[in-house]
């Protein structure tokens, strides 16, 4: 990293606006996270109770063990009454608290040492074994909370309209769900449990230090004032860096997703070097953002540790002088029954030094936690952004039941425009009127960009019209449940989406309760049965990712079979025969005609052989249906729009041939 790059980055951090994160906003985010934490509440309380009880026990145990080792075993001071009871030795080991008291004999010190080692062994087996399970218990709790949030985010993303998905980068949503949502795991540890635990241990260390020396305790607390002031002043820089880091990594994830999604186009156009260059630039940006975030945290921590270290060194100097003077401790007599810290001796010095180090170390970790909490809340805001988005397509207050049987699908003066990223609009449908009846096949025909797929999206209620309405049996579909509409509408897209899994699983996708016989029947309608049986394991043959083992025509027929299997009153086929040969196309259309006698079938297609057999042809031009009727009727119109379209297509095919 060049020096000028570093200075430029620091200057940028100083000039950029820091994300606002007031105490009120902190509380709001915690409350937002509460519904995902609440199911694990009893486990959290149990974990905290065990941790707190263990902490108190270990503090007492360490104080007693430290005194026994330093003052009794090493120096030979006699035992306190409780210590003698714990070790199971007689009165001859107990101090009488008189001047010029004889120390323990070497033999007695060996016995105390050996029994202390036995207690260490028992403690290691009983307590350390039990405490070792706590991290696993905590991990299980945290990841269940993360699971709750991730599922909620995916559920919301699925219900957002195509208006959102058409503008949002897939990689950004992936990063929010996979990475930003994980911050709720850290919320429990870094914003709640961690600070509370550290503050508890810090307060306990200061309290124990106060028993020995109020002066040292006050000095240790006082050094925290300038450190807290510095941390508050430095916090906006941390927030800026955290935001930049997450945005850079989100862009990197998007670049990665886009690169792999377009790998065929990249290879076909020999654009590997260009894609690599773009990825490298995004990757370096993410690397720099992560580096600068951690650099800011390290700088703040280093300053705080320097201040804390200076106080710790001064405290050790003062404490050593008191040991030499054999000075009395402040309130050591209050715990003399448990430990022998009535005067400043080796054990008292080590114990006091440990408490100072405990406070200093905890202060360091509090600063680290504070910095991580800034990043945590930036991540949570990004995660909750997805949850805060409101679906455009929602059920009405009192939705009607889906009409059974379905007699007609009608579009009445339907208008619709796409919103562009620059906030402008692109009109697509401008007053579409169309009626399709059950038992008929309606072909939607028009030039590229005329609005054919958008019109079909209206029928699925993926979009709502700006004006006009789509109706099933004269019922506006906005008065129906969205789930009912899509449960009764099947679609086979031009882009055949298949999944890694068996052929039968792919056909049966989203069609619950269907048997293998149903799957086979749907495959026969789609003219897929013959090639499926020619595979090594027939319907049990495993497909590669996105059905990569199959040809385009085979994938297309599986997609049609999937739509047929659902057996819905409405079937939409987007370019259903684009990759099929003439014979297969003829057979498929005949099968669909027989199968769909009581259904409303829509075809979006450019192939003239497919269009001719439709019961009704709707020619879409400039967002309007300018002509409709059977093929022969439309071809009989002199200077007709449809006739001109067919003749142009025919000339184009002849020229291509």
C-alpha positions in Angstrom: 0.0 0.0 0.0 1.6 3.3 -1.1 1.9 6.1 1.5 -0.2 8.5 -0.6 -3.0 5.9 -1.0 -3.0 5.6 2.8 -3.2 9.3 3.4 -5.9 9.7 0.7 -8.0 7.0 2.4 -7.6 8.7 5.8 -8.6 12.0 4.3 -11.6 10.4 2.7 -12.7 8.9 6.0 -12.4 12.3 7.6 -14.5 14.1 5.0 -17.2 11.5 4.4 -20.4 11.7 6.4 -20.6 9.1 9.1 -23.8 7.0 9.3 -26.0 8.2 12.2 -26.1 5.7 15.1 -27.6 7.3 18.2 -28.3 5.4 21.4 -32.0 5.5 20.4 -31.1 3.9 17.0 -29.2 1.2 18.9 -32.2 0.4 20.9 -34.5 0.4 17.9 -32.2 -2.1 16.1 -32.1 -4.3 19.1 -35.9 -4.2 19.3 -36.0 -5.1 15.6 -33.9 -8.1 16.3 -35.9 -9.2 19.3 -38.6 -11.3 17.4 -35.7 -13.5 16.0 -34.0 -13.8 19.4 -37.2 -14.4 21.4 -37.6 -18.1 20.5 -34.2 -18.9 22.0 -34.8 -16.8 25.2 -34.9 -19.6 27.7 -31.7 -21.0 26.3 -30.1 -17.5 26.5 -31.2 -17.1 30.2 -29.9 -20.6 31.0 -26.5 -19.9 29.4 -26.2 -16.5 31.2 -27.1 -18.1 34.6 -24.5 -20.9 34.2 -21.9 -18.4 33.0 -22.5 -16.0 35.9 -22.5 -18.8 38.5 -19.3 -20.2 37.0 -17.7 -16.8 37.0 -18.3 -16.1 40.7 -17.2 -19.6 41.7 -14.0 -19.3 39.6 -13.2 -15.9 41.2 -13.5 -17.3 44.7 -11.6 -20.5 43.8 -8.8 -18.6 42.1 -8.4 -16.3 45.2 -8.2 -19.2 47.5 -5.9 -21.2 45.3 -3.6 -18.3 44.6 -3.2 -17.6 48.4 -2.6 -21.3 49.1 0.1 -21.5 46.4 1.9 -18.2 46.9 1.7 -17.7 50.7 1.2 -21.1 52.1 3.1 -23.6 49.9 5.9 -21.2 48.8 6.3 -19.0 51.9 5.0 -21.3 54.6 2.3 -19.1 56.1 -0.2 -21.0 58.2 -3.7 -21.7 56.8 -6.9 -19.9 57.4 -9.6 -22.0 59.1 -11.7 -22.5 55.9 -8.6 -23.5 53.9 -7.7 -26.1 56.5 -11.2 -27.5 56.3 -11.1 -27.7 52.5 -7.8 -29.5 52.5 -8.8 -31.8 55.4 -5.8 -31.0 57.7 -5.7 -30.5 61.5 -5.6 -27.5 63.8 -1.7 -27.6 63.8 -1.9 -26.1 60.2 -4.2 -23.2 61.2 -2.9 -19.7 62.0 -3.3 -18.3 65.5 -2.9 -14.8 64.2 -0.2 -13.9 66.8 3.1 -12.1 66.3 6.2 -14.2 65.5 4.1 -17.2 64.6 6.1 -20.2 63.4 5.6 -21.0 59.8 4.5 -24.5 58.6 7.2 -27.2 58.4 8.5 -28.4 55.1 6.4 -31.6 55.6 3.3 -29.7 56.2 3.9 -27.5 53.2 4.3 -30.7 51.1 1.0 -32.1 52.4 -0.7 -28.8 51.6 0.8 -28.8 48.1 -0.2 -32.4 47.4 -3.8 -31.8 48.5 -4.0 -28.6 46.6 -2.9 -30.5 43.4 -5.7 -33.0 44.1 -8.2 -30.2 44.3 -6.8 -28.8 41.0 -7.3 -32.2 39.4 -10.9 -32.5 40.7 -11.7 -29.0 39.6 -10.2 -29.7 36.1 -12.3 -32.8 35.7 -15.6 -31.5 37.1 -15.7 -27.9 36.3 -13.5 -27.4 33.2 -15.2 -30.4 31.6 -18.6 -28.9 32.2 -17.6 -25.4 31.2 -16.1 -26.7 27.9 -19.6 -27.4 26.7 -20.8 -23.8 27.2 -19.2 -22.5 23.9 -21.0 -25.2 21.9 -24.3 -24.4 23.7 -23.8 -20.7 22.9 -22.9 -21.4 19.2 -26.1 -23.5 18.8 -28.2 -20.7 20.3 -26.6 -18.0 18.1 -27.0 -19.9 14.9 -30.6 -20.7 15.5 -31.2 -16.9 15.9 -29.4 -16.4 12.6 -31.5 -19.0 11.0 -34.7 -17.2 12.1 -33.5 -14.0 10.4 -32.3 -15.6 7.2 -35.5 -17.4 6.7 -37.5 -14.2 7.2 -35.3 -12.3 4.7 -35.7 -14.9 2.1 -39.4 -15.0 2.7 -39.6 -11.3 2.2 -37.4 -11.3 -0.9 -39.7 -14.0 -2.4 -42.8 -11.8 -1.9 -41.2 -8.6 -3.3 -42.5 -7.7 -6.7 -40.5 -7.9 -9.9 -40.1 -4.2 -9.8 -37.6 -4.6 -7.0 -35.8 -7.7 -8.4 -35.5 -6.1 -11.8 -33.3 -3.3 -10.4 -31.5 -5.0 -7.4 -28.3 -6.8 -8.0 -28.6 -10.5 -7.0 -25.2 -10.5 -5.3 -26.3 -7.7 -3.1 -29.2 -9.7 -1.8 -27.0 -12.7 -1.4 -24.5 -10.7 0.7 -27.3 -9.3 2.8 -28.9 -12.7 3.5 -25.6 -14.6 4.0 -23.3 -12.0 5.6 -25.3 -9.1 7.0 -27.9 -11.3 8.6 -25.0 -13.1 10.5 -24.6 -9.9 12.5 -27.7 -10.9 14.6 -25.5 -13.8 15.9 -22.9 -11.3 17.0 -25.6 -9.0 18.4 -26.2 -11.5 21.2 -22.4 -11.9 21.9 -20.9 -8.5 21.1 -23.7 -6.0 21.9 -25.5 -7.8 24.8 -23.8 -10.8 26.5 -20.2 -9.8 25.8 -20.3 -6.2 27.2 -22.4 -7.3 30.2 -19.9 -10.2 30.9 -16.9 -7.9 30.5 -18.4 -5.1 32.6 -19.2 -7.7 35.3 -15.7 -9.0 35.4 -14.3 -5.5 35.3 -16.5 -4.3 38.2 -15.6 -7.4 40.2 -11.9 -6.8 39.6 -12.2 -3.2 40.7 -14.2 -4.2 43.8 -11.6 -6.8 44.8 -8.8 -4.3 44.1 -10.6 -1.8 46.4 -10.4 -4.3 49.2 -6.6 -4.1 48.9 -6.0 -0.5 47.9 -8.7 2.2 47.1 -6.0 4.4 45.7 -5.0 1.9 43.0 -8.6 1.1 42.3 -9.5 4.8 41.7 -6.4 5.3 39.5 -7.4 2.3 37.3 -10.9 3.7 36.9 -9.8 7.2 36.3 -7.6 6.3 33.3 -10.8 5.1 31.6 -12.2 8.6 31.4 -9.9 9.9 28.6 -10.0 6.5 26.9 -13.9 6.7 26.7 -13.7 10.3 25.4 -11.2 9.3 22.7 -13.4 6.3 21.7 -16.5 8.5 21.4 -14.6 10.9 19.1 -13.2 8.1 17.0 -16.5 6.2 16.6 -17.8 8.0 13.4 -14.6 7.0 11.6 -15.3 3.3 12.5 -18.8 3.6 11.2 -17.7 5.1 7.9 -15.2 2.3 7.5 -17.7 -0.4 8.4 -20.2 1.0 5.8 -17.6 1.2 3.1 -16.4 -2.4 3.9 -19.9 -3.9 3.6 -20.8 -2.0 0.4 -17.5 -3.0 -1.2 -18.0 -6.7 -0.3 -21.6 -6.6 -1.5 -20.4 -5.2 -4.8 -17.7 -8.0 -5.0 -20.3 -10.7 -4.4 -22.5 -9.2 -7.1 -19.5 -9.1 -9.5 -18.8 -12.8 -8.7 -22.4 -13.8 -9.3 -22.7 -11.9 -12.5 -19.4 -13.4 -13.8 -20.4 -17.0 -13.2 -24.0 -16.4 -14.5 -22.6 -15.1 -17.8 -19.7 -17.6 -18.1 -20.9 -18.9 -21.6 -21.2 -15.3 -23.0 -17.8 -14.5 -21.5 -16.1 -17.5 -23.1 -17.9 -17.0 -26.4 -16.7 -13.4 -26.7 -13.2 -14.1 -25.3 -13.9 -11.6 -22.5 -12.1 -13.5 -19.7 -9.4 -10.8 -19.4 -12.0 -8.0 -19.1 -14.1 -9.9 -16.5 -10.9 -10.7 -14.5 -9.9 -7.0 -14.6 -13.3 -5.9 -13.3 -13.3 -8.6 -10.6 -9.7 -7.7 -9.6 -10.7 -4.0 -9.2 -13.7 -4.9 -7.0 -11.7 -7.4 -5.0 -9.0 -4.8 -4.3 -11.6 -2.3 -3.3 -13.1 -4.8 -0.8 -9.6 -5.7 0.4 -8.7 -2.0 1.0 -12.0 -1.4 2.7 -11.5 -4.3 5.1 -7.9 -3.2 5.7 -8.8 0.4 6.6 -11.6 -0.7 8.9 -9.2 -2.9 10.9 -6.5 -0.3 10.8 -8.8 2.3 12.4 -9.7 -0.3 15.1 -6.0 -1.1 15.7 -5.1 2.6 16.0 -7.8 3.2 18.6 -6.9 0.1 20.5 -3.2 0.9 20.5 -3.8 4.4 22.0 -6.0 2.9 24.7 -3.6 0.1 25.5 -0.7 2.6 25.8 -2.7 4.6 28.4 -3.7 1.4 30.3 -0.2 0.0 30.2 1.2 3.2 31.7 -1.2 2.9 34.6 -0.4 -0.8 35.1 3.3 -0.2 35.2 2.9 2.7 37.7 0.6 0.5 39.8 3.1 -2.4 39.9 5.8 0.1 41.1 3.7 1.3 43.9 2.5 -2.2 45.0 6.1 -3.5 45.0 7.0 -0.6 47.4 4.2 -1.6 49.7 5.3 -5.2 49.8 8.8 -4.1 50.8 7.3 -1.9 53.6 5.1 -4.8 54.8 2.2 -2.4 54.7 -1.3 -3.5 55.7 -3.9 -3.8 53.0 -7.0 -1.6 53.2 -9.8 -4.2 54.0 -7.8 -7.4 54.0 -8.9 -8.3 57.5 -12.5 -8.6 56.1 -11.6 -11.7 54.2 -8.9 -13.0 56.5 -10.9 -16.1 57.2 -10.6 -17.1 53.6 -7.3 -15.7 52.3 -4.3 -14.2 54.1 -4.1 -10.7 52.5 -4.1 -8.7 55.6 -0.6 -7.3 54.7 1.1 -6.7 51.3 3.0 -9.9 50.7 3.8 -11.8 47.5 0.4 -13.3 47.2 -1.3 -9.9 47.7 1.0 -8.3 45.1 0.3 -10.9 42.5 -3.4 -10.8 43.2 -3.6 -7.0 43.0 -1.5 -7.1 39.8 -3.9 -9.7 38.3 -6.9 -7.4 39.0 -5.2 -4.4 37.4 -4.4 -6.6 34.4 -8.0 -7.8 34.4 -9.3 -4.3 34.2 -6.8 -3.3 31.6 -7.5 -6.3 29.4 -11.2 -6.0 29.8 -11.0 -2.3 28.8 -9.1 -3.3 25.7 -11.8 -5.9 24.8 -14.6 -3.4 25.5 -13.0 -1.1 22.9 -12.7 -3.9 20.4 -16.3 -4.9 21.1 -17.5 -1.3 20.7 -15.7 -1.1 17.3 -17.2 -4.4 16.2 -20.7 -3.3 17.4 -20.4 -0.3 15.0 -19.9 -2.8 12.1 -22.5 -5.1 13.6 -25.2 -2.4 13.5 -24.3 -1.3 10.0 -24.7 -4.9 8.9 -28.0 -5.3 10.8 -29.4 -2.1 9.1 -28.5 -3.6 5.7 -30.3 -6.9 6.7 -33.4 -5.1 8.0 -33.5 -3.0 4.9 -34.6 -6.1 3.0 -37.3 -6.8 5.7 -38.4 -3.2 5.6 -39.2 -3.3 1.9 -43.0 -3.6 1.4 -44.3 -5.9 -1.4 -46.2 -4.1 -4.1 -48.4 -7.1 -4.7 -50.4 -7.9 -1.6 -53.8 -9.5 -0.9 -56.8 -7.3 -0.4 -58.6 -6.9 3.0 -61.3 -9.4 2.1 -60.1 -11.6 -0.9 -62.6 -13.6 -2.9 -62.3 -17.3 -3.6 -60.8 -18.3 -6.9 -63.6 -18.9 -9.5 -64.3 -22.6 -10.2 -64.7 -23.5 -13.0 -62.7 -20.9 -14.8 -64.5 -19.7 -17.9 -62.4 -16.8 -19.1 -59.4 -14.6 -18.6 -59.9 -10.9 -19.6 -57.6 -7.9 -19.9 -59.5 -4.6 -19.9 -57.7 -1.4 -20.8 -54.5 -2.5 -19.2 -51.8 0.1 -18.9 -48.3 -0.5 -17.4 -44.9 1.2 -17.5 -41.5 0.0 -16.1 -39.6 2.2 -13.7 -36.1 2.8 -14.8 -33.1 3.3 -12.5 -33.0 7.0 -13.2 -36.6 7.3 -11.9 -38.1 7.7 -15.4 -40.7 5.3 -16.8 -40.9 3.2 -20.0 -44.4 2.6 -21.2 -45.0 -1.0 -22.3 -48.7 -1.7 -22.3 -51.1 1.1 -23.3 -54.7 0.0 -23.2 -54.7 -3.8 -23.8 -58.1 -5.4 -24.3 -58.2 -9.2 -24.6 -60.5 -12.1 -23.7 -59.4 -15.7 -23.7 -61.9 -18.5 -22.9 -61.5 -22.0 -21.5 -60.9 -24.7 -24.0 -59.0 -22.3 -26.3 -55.4 -21.5 -27.2 -54.5 -17.8 -27.5 -51.3 -16.9 -29.2 -49.7 -13.6 -28.2 -47.7 -12.3 -31.2 -45.6 -9.2 -31.7 -42.2 -7.8 -32.3 -39.5 -8.0 -29.6 -40.3 -5.5 -26.9 -43.9 -5.2 -27.7 -45.0 -6.3 -24.2 -45.9 -10.0 -24.7 -44.2 -11.3 -21.6 -45.3 -8.3 -19.5 -48.9 -9.0 -20.4 -48.5 -12.6 -19.2 -46.9 -11.3 -16.0 -50.1 -9.3 -15.4 -52.1 -12.6 -15.5 -49.8 -14.1 -12.9 -50.0 -10.8 -10.9 -46.3 -10.4 -10.9 -47.2 -6.8 -11.6 -50.4 -4.8 -11.2 -51.7 -2.5 -13.9 -51.4 1.2 -13.5 -54.8 1.5 -15.1 -57.4 -1.1 -16.1 -57.7 -4.6 -14.8 -57.1 -8.3 -15.4 -60.2 -10.4 -14.5 -61.0 -14.1 -14.1 -64.7 -14.8 -14.7 -65.2 -11.0 -14.4 -63.5 -10.9 -11.0 -60.6 -8.5 -10.8 -57.6 -10.5 -9.8 -56.7 -7.9 -7.3 -59.7 -9.2 -5.3 -58.2 -12.7 -5.3 -55.5 -14.1 -3.1 -52.1 -13.9 -4.7 -51.4 -17.5 -3.7 -54.6 -18.7 -5.3 -53.8 -17.0 -8.6 -50.4 -18.6 -8.8 -51.6 -21.9 -7.6 -54.0 -22.0 -10.5 -51.6 -20.7 -13.1 -48.7 -22.7 -14.6 -46.0 -21.3 -16.8 -43.2 -22.7 -18.9 -40.6 -20.0 -19.4 -38.4 -19.4 -22.5 -35.4 -19.6 -20.2 -35.7 -23.2 -18.9 -34.7 -23.3 -15.3 -33.8 -26.7 -14.1 -32.1 -27.9 -10.9 -29.5 -30.4 -9.8 -31.5 -33.5 -9.1 -33.3 -36.3 -10.9 -35.5 -35.9 -13.9 -38.6 -36.8 -11.9 -37.7 -34.3 -9.2 -37.3 -31.5 -11.8 -40.7 -32.3 -13.4 -42.4 -32.6 -10.0 -40.9 -29.3 -8.7 -43.6 -27.3 -6.9 -46.3 -29.9 -7.6 -46.9 -31.6 -4.2 -48.7 -34.9 -4.0 -48.0 -36.1 -7.5 -47.0 -39.7 -8.1 -44.4 -41.0 -10.6 -47.3 -42.0 -12.8 -48.5 -38.4 -12.9 -44.9 -37.3 -13.8 -44.7 -39.8 -16.6 -48.1 -38.7 -18.0 -47.0 -35.1 -18.0 -43.8 -36.0 -19.8 -45.8 -37.8 -22.5 -47.9 -34.7 -23.1 -44.7 -32.6 -23.4 -43.1 -35.2 -25.8 -40.3 -35.8 -23.2 -41.1 -39.4 -22.3 -39.1 -40.9 -25.2 -35.8 -39.2 -24.5 -36.1 -39.6 -20.8 -36.5 -43.4 -21.1 -33.4 -43.3 -23.3 -31.3 -42.0 -20.4 -29.2 -44.4 -18.3 -31.6 -44.4 -15.3 -34.7 -43.0 -16.9 -36.7 -40.7 -14.6 -34.1 -41.3 -11.8 -31.3 -39.9 -13.9 -29.5 -37.1 -12.1 -29.1 -33.9 -14.0 -26.2 -31.5 -13.7 -26.6 -28.0 -12.4 -29.2 -26.1 -14.4 -29.8 -29.3 -16.4 -26.4 -29.0 -18.1 -26.4 -32.6 -19.3 -29.4 -32.0 -21.6 -29.8 -30.2 -24.9 -31.8 -27.0 -25.1 -34.8 -28.8 -26.6 -34.8 -31.5 -23.9 -34.7 -28.9 -21.2 -37.5 -27.0 -22.9 -39.7 -30.1 -22.9 -39.0 -30.8 -19.2 -40.0 -27.3 -18.4 -43.3 -27.8 -20.3 -43.9 -31.1 -18.5 -43.4 -29.4 -15.2 -46.1 -26.9 -16.1 -48.5 -29.6 -17.4 -48.0 -31.7 -14.2 -49.5 -28.9 -12.1 -52.8 -29.3 -14.1 -53.9 -25.7 -13.5 -56.8 -23.9 -15.2 -54.4 -21.5 -16.8 -51.3 -22.5 -18.7 -48.8 -19.9 -20.1 -46.1 -21.1 -22.5 -43.3 -18.7 -23.4 -41.8 -19.7 -26.7 -42.6 -23.4 -26.0 -41.3 -24.8 -29.3 -38.4 -22.5 -30.0 -35.8 -25.3 -29.8 -37.9 -28.2 -31.1 -37.8 -29.8 -34.6 -41.0 -29.6 -36.8 -42.2 -33.1 -36.0 -41.8 -32.8 -32.2 -43.5 -29.4 -32.4 -46.5 -30.7 -34.2 -46.9 -33.6 -31.8 -46.5 -31.3 -28.7 -49.1 -28.9 -29.9 -51.5 -31.7 -30.7 -51.0 -33.1 -27.2 -51.5 -29.7 -25.5 -54.7 -29.2 -27.6 -56.1 -32.5 -26.3 -54.9 -32.0 -22.8 -56.1 -28.4 -22.5 -59.8 -28.8 -23.6 -61.1 -27.3 -20.4 -58.2 -24.8 -19.8 -57.1 -21.3 -20.8 -53.8 -21.7 -22.7 -51.6 -18.8 -23.7 -48.7 -19.1 -26.2 -46.0 -16.4 -26.5 -44.2 -17.3 -29.7 -42.6 -16.1 -33.0 -42.8 -19.5 -34.8 -45.4 -19.3 -37.5 -46.1 -23.1 -37.3 -47.1 -22.7 -33.7 -49.2 -19.6 -34.3 -51.3 -21.1 -37.1 -52.9 -23.7 -34.8 -54.0 -21.3 -32.2 -57.7 -20.7 -31.7 -57.1 -17.0 -31.3 -54.2 -14.8 -32.3 -53.7 -11.4 -30.5 -51.2 -9.2 -32.4 -49.5 -6.8 -30.0 -48.0 -3.6 -31.3 -46.9 -0.5 -29.4 -48.4 -1.7 -26.2 -51.9 -2.4 -27.8 -53.6 -5.4 -29.3 -54.2 -4.0 -32.8 -55.7 -7.2 -34.3 -57.1 -10.5 -33.0 -58.7 -13.5 -34.5 -57.9 -16.9 -36.1 -54.9 -17.1 -38.4 -56.8 -17.5 -41.7 -59.1 -14.5 -40.8 -56.2 -12.3 -40.0 -54.3 -13.3 -43.1 -57.3 -12.4 -45.3 -57.1 -8.8 -44.3 -55.5 -6.6 -46.9 -52.7 -4.5 -45.4 -53.3 -6.1 -42.0 -50.7 -5.7 -39.3 -50.6 -9.4 -38.5 -50.4 -10.3 -42.2 -47.5 -7.9 -42.7 -45.7 -9.4 -39.6 -46.1 -13.0 -41.0 -44.9 -12.0 -44.5 -41.9 -10.2 -43.0 -41.1 -13.3 -40.9 -41.5 -15.6 -43.8 -39.1 -13.5 -46.0 -36.6 -13.4 -43.1 -36.7 -17.2 -42.7 -36.3 -17.7 -46.5 -33.3 -15.3 -46.5 -31.8 -17.1 -43.5 -32.3 -20.5 -45.2 
